[in-house]
């Protein structure tokens, strides 16, 4: 699975998607959109972009951790105790 990084400063092709949500979510979107003087699509795009960026970071970090584990790159017992002793 390829992970694409989102770019806000490049041109993109708009595509139409639709999905169902509950009335409370729609009302919250509209409240935020009104407060920011933006339309619902703008708020949804901001929310989706933020979600995708977080998920992409999580996937990348998880894959890195799996690679390290597969390579046997683990913290020693001493290193773990030292880390926990800080807190």
VMD Tcl script that builds the backbone (N, CA, C; Angstrom):
set m [mol new atoms 261]
animate dup $m
set s [atomselect $m all]
$s set {name element resname resid chain x y z} {
  {N N UNK 1 A 0.834 -1.168 0.000}
  {CA C UNK 1 A 0.000 0.000 0.000}
  {C C UNK 1 A 0.886 1.241 0.000}
  {N N UNK 2 A 0.732 2.091 -0.964}
  {CA C UNK 2 A 1.515 3.322 -1.035}
  {C C UNK 2 A 0.857 4.396 -0.188}
  {N N UNK 3 A 1.681 5.161 0.475}
  {CA C UNK 3 A 1.175 6.267 1.283}
  {C C UNK 3 A 1.558 7.553 0.581}
  {N N UNK 4 A 0.576 8.338 0.205}
  {CA C UNK 4 A 0.830 9.614 -0.453}
  {C C UNK 4 A 0.842 10.723 0.582}
  {N N UNK 5 A 1.730 11.640 0.412}
  {CA C UNK 5 A 1.749 12.817 1.269}
  {C C UNK 5 A 0.893 13.890 0.617}
  {N N UNK 6 A 0.052 14.518 1.409}
  {CA C UNK 6 A -0.815 15.564 0.895}
  {C C UNK 6 A -0.039 16.859 0.720}
  {N N UNK 7 A -0.292 17.532 -0.334}
  {CA C UNK 7 A 0.358 18.810 -0.611}
  {C C UNK 7 A -0.723 19.880 -0.715}
  {N N UNK 8 A -0.642 20.893 0.123}
  {CA C UNK 8 A -1.627 21.966 0.097}
  {C C UNK 8 A -1.263 23.049 -0.904}
  {N N UNK 9 A -0.007 23.105 -1.321}
  {CA C UNK 9 A 0.429 24.201 -2.168}
  {C C UNK 9 A 0.482 23.832 -3.649}
  {N N UNK 10 A -0.101 22.721 -4.012}
  {CA C UNK 10 A -0.114 22.323 -5.417}
  {C C UNK 10 A -1.550 22.301 -5.922}
  {N N UNK 11 A -1.693 22.402 -7.231}
  {CA C UNK 11 A -3.024 22.328 -7.812}
  {C C UNK 11 A -3.525 20.894 -7.733}
  {N N UNK 12 A -4.807 20.764 -7.610}
  {CA C UNK 12 A -5.397 19.441 -7.552}
  {C C UNK 12 A -6.716 19.437 -8.303}
  {N N UNK 13 A -7.110 18.272 -8.706}
  {CA C UNK 13 A -8.381 18.104 -9.391}
  {C C UNK 13 A -9.449 17.834 -8.343}
  {N N UNK 14 A -10.487 18.631 -8.341}
  {CA C UNK 14 A -11.594 18.411 -7.409}
  {C C UNK 14 A -12.439 17.249 -7.902}
  {N N UNK 15 A -12.807 16.385 -6.986}
  {CA C UNK 15 A -13.716 15.292 -7.292}
  {C C UNK 15 A -14.838 15.307 -6.268}
  {N N UNK 16 A -15.983 14.896 -6.694}
  {CA C UNK 16 A -17.141 14.904 -5.821}
  {C C UNK 16 A -17.262 13.552 -5.123}
  {N N UNK 17 A -17.426 13.601 -3.814}
  {CA C UNK 17 A -17.722 12.401 -3.038}
  {C C UNK 17 A -18.910 12.725 -2.147}
  {N N UNK 18 A -19.556 11.696 -1.681}
  {CA C UNK 18 A -20.651 11.922 -0.738}
  {C C UNK 18 A -20.621 10.818 0.302}
  {N N UNK 19 A -21.126 11.144 1.480}
  {CA C UNK 19 A -21.231 10.152 2.540}
  {C C UNK 19 A -22.335 10.585 3.485}
  {N N UNK 20 A -22.782 9.655 4.273}
  {CA C UNK 20 A -23.838 9.935 5.241}
  {C C UNK 20 A -23.228 10.207 6.602}
  {N N UNK 21 A -23.811 11.146 7.310}
  {CA C UNK 21 A -23.429 11.426 8.688}
  {C C UNK 21 A -24.692 11.771 9.449}
  {N N UNK 22 A -24.576 11.828 10.747}
  {CA C UNK 22 A -25.786 12.154 11.506}
  {C C UNK 22 A -26.019 13.666 11.531}
  {N N UNK 23 A -27.216 14.042 11.918}
  {CA C UNK 23 A -27.608 15.446 11.904}
  {C C UNK 23 A -26.728 16.276 12.824}
  {N N UNK 24 A -26.331 15.738 13.945}
  {CA C UNK 24 A -25.484 16.488 14.883}
  {C C UNK 24 A -24.152 16.859 14.234}
  {N N UNK 25 A -23.555 15.938 13.477}
  {CA C UNK 25 A -22.305 16.245 12.777}
  {C C UNK 25 A -22.512 17.322 11.731}
  {N N UNK 26 A -23.594 17.197 10.973}
  {CA C UNK 26 A -23.878 18.208 9.951}
  {C C UNK 26 A -24.086 19.572 10.583}
  {N N UNK 27 A -24.835 19.598 11.678}
  {CA C UNK 27 A -25.090 20.871 12.356}
  {C C UNK 27 A -23.793 21.468 12.909}
  {N N UNK 28 A -22.921 20.625 13.444}
  {CA C UNK 28 A -21.638 21.103 13.958}
  {C C UNK 28 A -20.780 21.665 12.828}
  {N N UNK 29 A -20.773 20.981 11.682}
  {CA C UNK 29 A -20.043 21.484 10.509}
  {C C UNK 29 A -20.568 22.859 10.095}
  {N N UNK 30 A -21.879 22.979 10.061}
  {CA C UNK 30 A -22.479 24.242 9.643}
  {C C UNK 30 A -22.191 25.361 10.643}
  {N N UNK 31 A -22.182 25.033 11.924}
  {CA C UNK 31 A -21.859 26.029 12.946}
  {C C UNK 31 A -20.435 26.528 12.778}
  {N N UNK 32 A -19.496 25.593 12.572}
  {CA C UNK 32 A -18.094 25.961 12.369}
  {C C UNK 32 A -17.930 26.758 11.080}
  {N N UNK 33 A -18.582 26.305 10.022}
  {CA C UNK 33 A -18.490 26.996 8.735}
  {C C UNK 33 A -19.002 28.434 8.849}
  {N N UNK 34 A -20.109 28.612 9.525}
  {CA C UNK 34 A -20.663 29.959 9.704}
  {C C UNK 34 A -19.720 30.829 10.524}
  {N N UNK 35 A -19.183 30.269 11.600}
  {CA C UNK 35 A -18.287 31.033 12.472}
  {C C UNK 35 A -17.018 31.460 11.732}
  {N N UNK 36 A -16.559 30.635 10.807}
  {CA C UNK 36 A -15.330 30.935 10.066}
  {C C UNK 36 A -15.597 31.607 8.726}
  {N N UNK 37 A -16.872 31.833 8.431}
  {CA C UNK 37 A -17.274 32.425 7.156}
  {C C UNK 37 A -16.741 31.603 5.978}
  {N N UNK 38 A -16.892 30.299 6.099}
  {CA C UNK 38 A -16.485 29.344 5.058}
  {C C UNK 38 A -17.671 28.459 4.727}
  {N N UNK 39 A -17.581 27.746 3.605}
  {CA C UNK 39 A -18.655 26.806 3.302}
  {C C UNK 39 A -18.343 25.434 3.903}
  {N N UNK 40 A -19.348 24.595 3.893}
  {CA C UNK 40 A -19.223 23.258 4.475}
  {C C UNK 40 A -18.116 22.457 3.797}
  {N N UNK 41 A -17.974 22.597 2.487}
  {CA C UNK 41 A -16.937 21.849 1.768}
  {C C UNK 41 A -15.541 22.216 2.255}
  {N N UNK 42 A -15.332 23.493 2.518}
  {CA C UNK 42 A -14.023 23.923 3.014}
  {C C UNK 42 A -13.721 23.251 4.356}
  {N N UNK 43 A -14.685 23.265 5.259}
  {CA C UNK 43 A -14.492 22.669 6.586}
  {C C UNK 43 A -14.246 21.165 6.460}
  {N N UNK 44 A -15.021 20.512 5.623}
  {CA C UNK 44 A -14.832 19.071 5.424}
  {C C UNK 44 A -13.456 18.774 4.834}
  {N N UNK 45 A -13.013 19.556 3.862}
  {CA C UNK 45 A -11.697 19.331 3.278}
  {C C UNK 45 A -10.589 19.533 4.307}
  {N N UNK 46 A -10.715 20.548 5.142}
  {CA C UNK 46 A -9.730 20.758 6.201}
  {C C UNK 46 A -9.701 19.573 7.162}
  {N N UNK 47 A -10.878 19.091 7.539}
  {CA C UNK 47 A -10.968 17.968 8.476}
  {C C UNK 47 A -10.395 16.689 7.864}
  {N N UNK 48 A -10.750 16.417 6.618}
  {CA C UNK 48 A -10.251 15.214 5.945}
  {C C UNK 48 A -8.743 15.293 5.776}
  {N N UNK 49 A -8.228 16.445 5.395}
  {CA C UNK 49 A -6.789 16.609 5.220}
  {C C UNK 49 A -6.051 16.372 6.536}
  {N N UNK 50 A -6.549 16.951 7.619}
  {CA C UNK 50 A -5.916 16.765 8.933}
  {C C UNK 50 A -5.942 15.290 9.337}
  {N N UNK 51 A -7.064 14.622 9.116}
  {CA C UNK 51 A -7.189 13.204 9.446}
  {C C UNK 51 A -6.212 12.362 8.625}
  {N N UNK 52 A -6.145 12.622 7.325}
  {CA C UNK 52 A -5.257 11.838 6.463}
  {C C UNK 52 A -3.793 12.065 6.816}
  {N N UNK 53 A -3.426 13.295 7.121}
  {CA C UNK 53 A -2.043 13.567 7.513}
  {C C UNK 53 A -1.681 12.805 8.784}
  {N N UNK 54 A -2.594 12.776 9.760}
  {CA C UNK 54 A -2.339 12.048 10.995}
  {C C UNK 54 A -2.220 10.546 10.727}
  {N N UNK 55 A -3.110 10.008 9.923}
  {CA C UNK 55 A -3.075 8.582 9.625}
  {C C UNK 55 A -1.823 8.211 8.839}
  {N N UNK 56 A -1.412 9.072 7.913}
  {CA C UNK 56 A -0.194 8.796 7.143}
  {C C UNK 56 A 1.020 8.782 8.066}
  {N N UNK 57 A 1.083 9.722 8.998}
  {CA C UNK 57 A 2.175 9.739 9.970}
  {C C UNK 57 A 2.159 8.452 10.791}
  {N N UNK 58 A 0.975 8.053 11.238}
  {CA C UNK 58 A 0.858 6.849 12.061}
  {C C UNK 58 A 1.299 5.613 11.289}
  {N N UNK 59 A 0.866 5.488 10.043}
  {CA C UNK 59 A 1.268 4.343 9.223}
  {C C UNK 59 A 2.780 4.310 9.023}
  {N N UNK 60 A 3.358 5.456 8.714}
  {CA C UNK 60 A 4.807 5.532 8.503}
  {C C UNK 60 A 5.554 5.141 9.771}
  {N N UNK 61 A 5.117 5.667 10.912}
  {CA C UNK 61 A 5.769 5.380 12.181}
  {C C UNK 61 A 5.621 3.903 12.560}
  {N N UNK 62 A 4.452 3.345 12.313}
  {CA C UNK 62 A 4.214 1.933 12.604}
  {C C UNK 62 A 5.080 1.036 11.735}
  {N N UNK 63 A 5.168 1.366 10.447}
  {CA C UNK 63 A 6.015 0.576 9.540}
  {C C UNK 63 A 7.480 0.628 9.961}
  {N N UNK 64 A 7.930 1.804 10.382}
  {CA C UNK 64 A 9.309 1.947 10.849}
  {C C UNK 64 A 9.544 1.083 12.087}
  {N N UNK 65 A 8.593 1.093 13.015}
  {CA C UNK 65 A 8.722 0.287 14.229}
  {C C UNK 65 A 8.750 -1.205 13.901}
  {N N UNK 66 A 7.940 -1.621 12.955}
  {CA C UNK 66 A 7.926 -3.033 12.555}
  {C C UNK 66 A 9.255 -3.420 11.923}
  {N N UNK 67 A 9.807 -2.548 11.067}
  {CA C UNK 67 A 11.113 -2.817 10.453}
  {C C UNK 67 A 12.193 -2.946 11.527}
  {N N UNK 68 A 12.162 -2.059 12.509}
  {CA C UNK 68 A 13.140 -2.117 13.598}
  {C C UNK 68 A 12.980 -3.411 14.396}
  {N N UNK 69 A 11.748 -3.786 14.668}
  {CA C UNK 69 A 11.505 -5.026 15.412}
  {C C UNK 69 A 11.958 -6.236 14.609}
  {N N UNK 70 A 11.649 -6.245 13.315}
  {CA C UNK 70 A 12.079 -7.355 12.459}
  {C C UNK 70 A 13.602 -7.471 12.404}
  {N N UNK 71 A 14.291 -6.327 12.541}
  {CA C UNK 71 A 15.757 -6.320 12.518}
  {C C UNK 71 A 16.349 -6.635 13.892}
  {N N UNK 72 A 15.466 -6.836 14.888}
  {CA C UNK 72 A 15.943 -7.149 16.234}
  {C C UNK 72 A 16.412 -5.926 17.005}
  {N N UNK 73 A 16.022 -4.763 16.571}
  {CA C UNK 73 A 16.446 -3.517 17.198}
  {C C UNK 73 A 15.492 -3.170 18.339}
  {N N UNK 74 A 15.730 -3.780 19.493}
  {CA C UNK 74 A 14.900 -3.557 20.666}
  {C C UNK 74 A 15.715 -2.862 21.744}
  {N N UNK 75 A 15.021 -2.158 22.617}
  {CA C UNK 75 A 15.686 -1.571 23.781}
  {C C UNK 75 A 16.041 -2.686 24.750}
  {N N UNK 76 A 17.197 -2.540 25.383}
  {CA C UNK 76 A 17.595 -3.531 26.388}
  {C C UNK 76 A 16.769 -3.312 27.654}
  {N N UNK 77 A 16.795 -4.290 28.554}
  {CA C UNK 77 A 16.089 -4.146 29.830}
  {C C UNK 77 A 16.581 -2.908 30.571}
  {N N UNK 78 A 17.887 -2.690 30.532}
  {CA C UNK 78 A 18.473 -1.531 31.209}
  {C C UNK 78 A 17.950 -0.220 30.610}
  {N N UNK 79 A 17.899 -0.143 29.281}
  {CA C UNK 79 A 17.405 1.064 28.627}
  {C C UNK 79 A 15.930 1.326 28.966}
  {N N UNK 80 A 15.151 0.273 29.050}
  {CA C UNK 80 A 13.735 0.413 29.408}
  {C C UNK 80 A 13.614 0.914 30.836}
  {N N UNK 81 A 14.370 0.331 31.768}
  {CA C UNK 81 A 14.315 0.787 33.165}
  {C C UNK 81 A 14.733 2.252 33.276}
  {N N UNK 82 A 15.776 2.634 32.561}
  {CA C UNK 82 A 16.232 4.037 32.588}
  {C C UNK 82 A 15.150 4.980 32.043}
  {N N UNK 83 A 14.483 4.567 31.001}
  {CA C UNK 83 A 13.433 5.404 30.424}
  {C C UNK 83 A 12.288 5.575 31.409}
  {N N UNK 84 A 11.860 4.487 32.050}
  {CA C UNK 84 A 10.769 4.570 33.011}
  {C C UNK 84 A 11.171 5.318 34.282}
  {N N UNK 85 A 12.417 5.274 34.636}
  {CA C UNK 85 A 12.896 5.954 35.839}
  {C C UNK 85 A 12.791 7.468 35.704}
  {N N UNK 86 A 12.769 7.966 34.488}
  {CA C UNK 86 A 12.648 9.411 34.261}
  {C C UNK 86 A 11.283 9.932 34.693}
  {N N UNK 87 A 10.303 9.051 34.742}
  {CA C UNK 87 A 8.934 9.477 35.038}
  {C C UNK 87 A 8.521 8.911 36.336}
}
mol reanalyze $m
mol bondsrecalc $m
mol representation Tube
mol addrep $m
